Amino acid sequence: MQHVLRAKSRQRRPRTPGSSVSPKSSRSKAETEGAAPLRLPALYCTPHIKVPGTLFVSPLLVTFTADSEDKHVKEFGGELYQVNLEVQDVLQCGGITMPHEDGTDLAYFLQLQTRTLNGHYFTREEDGNDPWFVVFRLMGKEDLHRATALLLDAKQASPSQCTPTTTSVPFPCLDCMAELEHAIHHHQLQQQLAKKQERWPSSFAPSRLNMGSFAKFLSGPGDSRGKGSDSHDPAGENAPDEPRGVYIDKVVFQLPEHCQRSVLTKDLAEALLEYLPVGLRLPGLVQWVLRYTPKAHGVSLATMFRNLAERTKTVVIIQDTEDYLFGGFATSAWEPCSRFYGSGEAFVFSFGKVKDDASPQVQFFPWSSVNECCMYADQQMFGMGGGEGRHAFLIQSDLLQGHSSPTPTFRNTILAANEEFVVRDIEVWSLEEVQ
């Protein structure tokens, strides 16, 4: 099963189905280079410490200057943490929101993949070498959005060239998911320490161990204490009030009233998690809300569009009469605009013929970048994929007739049992922040 990870990309205006031109920024190079640079307070996330300072972001250069008043900077000197990164050396740029280390709030990270640390040695994918990560924690969502938007526009306007640059990065960083795993391990150690202190009065016990719950994201269901946790109990047996890890489901469903069950199960949803953007995978922060299904809302394409207005991250699930289950992840709100739209984060998938007693096996088809025919909708139909008169899936307004074909957009196979199929059920799930 192919696994492709993509950094977040901005939504781009699609071309016609037959276009094979790679997406370009709508802004000219002159406009991009003239964009106002940003000066933002930030933390440079080195592998061991987070250094406070000022992040300067322009269309040509990203620099970080450490805060001269910080104790680590005073001890080792600000030059040790000085970052100079030419934008042409940035391979991918992502804005990532994830839990703060203490589990009480959200943190916002600008994650850059770079092809060089010194401007002379360049990593190349064909050599099997991985790029380096440079990560900065920003103070708010708006700062993250502005920095990411500026860099993505700059990257689209100025393609990279394999020539020596002035890039100088003193410390490559852990990627954000590795950072989360490290924080989880730290809090699990705190939980083990709390067990040794279980005889203390409750007022001395740690009151917040929320990050331990996020271990479920990486380790899956099971006892969060681990198999060897009993060996840390000084009494040799568990006390009745022993602190325990809190289990958080990887996927949380919200069904409409009078809808008892859904075609999409939690096992199937969990199989899709690894292909979703990181910000949609964190347990406890995102819920799957069933915004439209004919069995609850009636057979009406207009109702579907109305229910999905302003819902920008949705998963479409289609079941045909042969019990094939397939669909796609859509990155824009579904609206009958009679044109293609969407972004490169979109993908389609198929579980094939689903059996109740079998573990779900998903075929994943990411955006190929050949064209921008990710999503299409009008008053008579909606679907995903396009080019050469084909669609990865296309559903007519009666929500009964459907078509599936290989497409250049996703380089997919036929997703359903046959190219023409009859729909048994449709569900459109919105991925939303837990309020």
ABEGO torsion letter per residue (X at the ends): XBBBBBBBBBBBBBBBAABABBBBBABBAAAAAABBBBBBBBBBBBAABBBBEBBBBBAABBBBBBBAABAAAAAAEAAAABBBBBAAABABBBBBBBBBAAGABBBBBBBBBBABAAGABBBBAAAGBBBBBBBBBBABAAAAAAAAAAAAAAAAABBBBBBBBABBBABBBBBAAAAAAAAAAAAAAAAAAAAAAAABBAAABBABAAAAAAAAAAAEBEBAAEAAAAAABAAGBBBAABBBBBBBBABBBBBBBGBABBABBAAAAAAAAAABBAAAABBGABBBBBABBAAAAEBBAAAAAAAABGBABBBBBBBBAAGBBBEBBBABBBBBAGBBBEBAABBBBBAEBBBAABBBBBBBBBBAGABABABBBBAABBBBEBEGGBBABBBBAAGABBBBBBBAAAGBBBABABABBBBABBBBBBBBBBX
